[in-house]
Amino acid sequence: MPLNSMHYYNFLARALPELMEDVPLPTRQRMWFQHDGTPAHFSRPVRRFLNRQFAEKWIGRGGPIPWPARSPDMTPMDFFVWGEMRNLVYTTPVESEEDLVARIVAEAGAINDTPGVFARVRQKMIRQSQLCLNVNGGIFESLL
């Protein structure tokens, strides 16, 4: 099932609030939302929704804080989470939108419960940030 703007909008409007229920209110009030420049993320309904829900606290194409295109080396969501989720979620074909959401929830829980996973991600993020600084914001993929 390919991602399109309506699937993404439905996820943001219906599934994300439910997923966020366990996050304490003070944490939610400090959170920022970030996504990349995938066409499904750039549709008008999605941007309007994000402007309503996150005001000036979202990062992405067309948002108050733009995220550079093709910059996966600089965000843990890209260099770790999505690849890991893709490997776990798509081991077999997805049957429906509900099946996809259930798999994402289950695998996000599995990642969250992996001992030391976030410490390793933080270490990699620090290393990649330093490499980016070393090349004055240039390409550093070959140095990884």
Kinemage of the C-alpha trace (Angstrom):
@kinemage 1
@onewidth
@group {chain A} dominant
@subgroup {mainchain}
@vectorlist {calphas} color= white
{ca met a 1} P 0.000 0.000 0.000
{ca pro a 2} L 1.820 3.152 -1.162
{ca leu a 3} L 1.819 6.222 1.031
{ca asn a 4} L -0.273 9.061 -0.333
{ca ser a 5} L -1.339 12.338 1.217
{ca met a 6} L -4.737 11.035 2.365
{ca his a 7} L -3.199 7.996 4.103
{ca tyr a 8} L -0.711 10.293 5.800
{ca tyr a 9} L -3.374 12.829 6.765
{ca asn a 10} L -5.544 10.046 8.205
{ca phe a 11} L -2.579 8.769 10.200
{ca leu a 12} L -1.900 12.243 11.606
{ca ala a 13} L -5.540 12.988 12.387
{ca arg a 14} L -6.643 9.584 13.704
{ca ala a 15} L -3.739 7.360 14.733
{ca leu a 16} L -1.157 9.853 16.008
{ca pro a 17} L -3.382 11.344 18.747
{ca glu a 18} L -4.117 7.843 20.002
{ca leu a 19} L -0.421 6.961 19.951
{ca met a 20} L 0.367 10.119 21.909
{ca glu a 21} L -2.108 9.408 24.732
{ca asp a 22} L 0.585 7.844 26.932
{ca val a 23} L 2.951 10.789 26.512
{ca pro a 24} L 2.649 13.124 29.517
{ca leu a 25} L 1.063 16.499 28.736
{ca pro a 26} L 4.147 18.553 29.737
{ca thr a 27} L 6.230 16.479 27.302
{ca arg a 28} L 3.671 16.897 24.507
{ca gln a 29} L 3.672 20.657 25.080
{ca arg a 30} L 7.449 20.765 24.541
{ca met a 31} L 7.494 18.409 21.552
{ca trp a 32} L 8.228 19.354 17.981
{ca phe a 33} L 6.923 17.392 15.003
{ca gln a 34} L 9.376 16.598 12.201
{ca his a 35} L 8.981 14.888 8.869
{ca asp a 36} L 10.766 14.987 5.536
{ca gly a 37} L 9.900 16.330 2.111
{ca thr a 38} L 8.076 13.271 0.793
{ca pro a 39} L 5.263 14.477 -1.497
{ca ala a 40} L 2.614 12.955 0.796
{ca his a 41} L 3.932 15.149 3.632
{ca phe a 42} L 3.662 18.316 1.565
{ca ser a 43} L -0.035 18.311 0.665
{ca arg a 44} L -2.154 21.302 1.693
{ca pro a 45} L -4.415 19.284 4.030
{ca val a 46} L -1.369 17.875 5.823
{ca arg a 47} L 0.275 21.296 6.211
{ca arg a 48} L -2.986 22.855 7.438
{ca phe a 49} L -3.381 20.060 9.970
{ca leu a 50} L 0.186 20.491 11.228
{ca asn a 51} L -0.258 24.257 11.490
{ca arg a 52} L -3.380 23.704 13.631
{ca gln a 53} L -1.944 20.948 15.796
{ca phe a 54} L 1.655 22.067 16.188
{ca ala a 55} L 1.481 25.819 15.373
{ca glu a 56} L 5.070 26.963 14.850
{ca lys a 57} L 6.533 23.743 16.233
{ca trp a 58} L 6.848 21.518 13.186
{ca ile a 59} L 9.786 20.885 10.910
{ca gly a 60} L 9.382 19.895 7.273
{ca arg a 61} L 8.922 21.016 3.708
{ca gly a 62} L 6.485 23.944 3.612
{ca gly a 63} L 6.543 24.323 7.383
{ca pro a 64} L 7.668 27.075 9.728
{ca ile a 65} L 11.069 25.360 10.045
{ca pro a 66} L 12.122 23.913 6.683
{ca trp a 67} L 14.082 20.667 6.631
{ca pro a 68} L 16.718 20.414 3.909
{ca ala a 69} L 15.911 17.927 1.182
{ca arg a 70} L 17.994 14.769 1.125
{ca ser a 71} L 19.589 15.306 4.534
{ca pro a 72} L 19.044 11.894 6.152
{ca asp a 73} L 22.444 11.903 7.812
{ca met a 74} L 21.250 14.529 10.268
{ca thr a 75} L 18.128 13.035 11.785
{ca pro a 76} L 17.805 9.860 13.851
{ca met a 77} L 14.361 9.311 12.335
{ca asp a 78} L 15.994 8.858 8.941
{ca phe a 79} L 19.306 7.216 9.763
{ca phe a 80} L 17.851 4.801 12.290
{ca val a 81} L 14.129 4.652 13.002
{ca trp a 82} L 12.641 4.457 9.498
{ca gly a 83} L 15.123 1.863 8.296
{ca glu a 84} L 14.601 -0.241 11.388
{ca met a 85} L 10.805 0.112 11.192
{ca arg a 86} L 10.781 -0.713 7.479
{ca asn a 87} L 12.782 -3.883 8.145
{ca leu a 88} L 10.436 -4.959 10.933
{ca val a 89} L 7.071 -3.845 9.517
{ca tyr a 90} L 7.429 -5.078 5.945
{ca thr a 91} L 8.701 -8.609 6.601
{ca thr a 92} L 5.438 -9.734 4.972
{ca pro a 93} L 3.007 -7.815 2.735
{ca val a 94} L 0.746 -5.323 4.531
{ca glu a 95} L -2.929 -6.208 4.132
{ca ser a 96} L -4.640 -2.960 5.145
{ca glu a 97} L -4.175 0.454 6.726
{ca glu a 98} L -5.207 -1.024 10.101
{ca asp a 99} L -2.647 -3.814 9.688
{ca leu a 100} L 0.058 -1.229 8.925
{ca val a 101} L -0.769 0.892 11.984
{ca ala a 102} L -0.851 -2.200 14.229
{ca arg a 103} L 2.544 -3.309 12.951
{ca ile a 104} L 4.043 0.147 13.432
{ca val a 105} L 2.742 0.326 17.011
{ca ala a 106} L 4.067 -3.156 17.814
{ca glu a 107} L 7.484 -2.554 16.286
{ca ala a 108} L 7.839 0.911 17.834
{ca gly a 109} L 7.267 -0.808 21.182
{ca ala a 110} L 9.900 -3.422 20.326
{ca ile a 111} L 12.428 -0.730 19.412
{ca asn a 112} L 11.590 1.233 22.566
{ca asp a 113} L 12.135 -1.884 24.700
{ca thr a 114} L 15.555 -2.689 23.184
{ca pro a 115} L 18.176 -2.073 25.883
{ca gly a 116} L 20.632 0.720 25.046
{ca val a 117} L 19.100 1.541 21.669
{ca phe a 118} L 18.620 5.249 22.315
{ca ala a 119} L 22.087 5.679 23.836
{ca arg a 120} L 23.561 4.250 20.615
{ca val a 121} L 21.376 6.550 18.502
{ca arg a 122} L 22.476 9.579 20.554
{ca gln a 123} L 26.147 8.600 20.133
{ca lys a 124} L 25.693 8.295 16.370
{ca met a 125} L 23.874 11.632 16.221
{ca ile a 126} L 26.716 13.363 18.083
{ca arg a 127} L 29.278 11.779 15.752
{ca gln a 128} L 27.354 12.778 12.646
{ca ser a 129} L 26.844 16.336 13.909
{ca gln a 130} L 30.586 16.659 14.489
{ca leu a 131} L 31.333 15.336 10.985
{ca cys a 132} L 28.878 17.849 9.525
{ca leu a 133} L 30.627 20.666 11.413
{ca asn a 134} L 34.040 19.390 10.267
{ca val a 135} L 33.029 19.737 6.598
{ca asn a 136} L 31.202 23.060 7.141
{ca gly a 137} L 27.793 21.546 6.391
{ca gly a 138} L 29.000 19.767 3.269
{ca ile a 139} L 28.587 16.149 2.270
{ca phe a 140} L 30.067 13.776 4.821
{ca glu a 141} L 28.435 10.458 3.930
{ca ser a 142} L 31.798 9.019 2.816
{ca leu a 143} L 33.183 9.699 6.315
{ca leu a 144} L 30.588 7.573 8.111
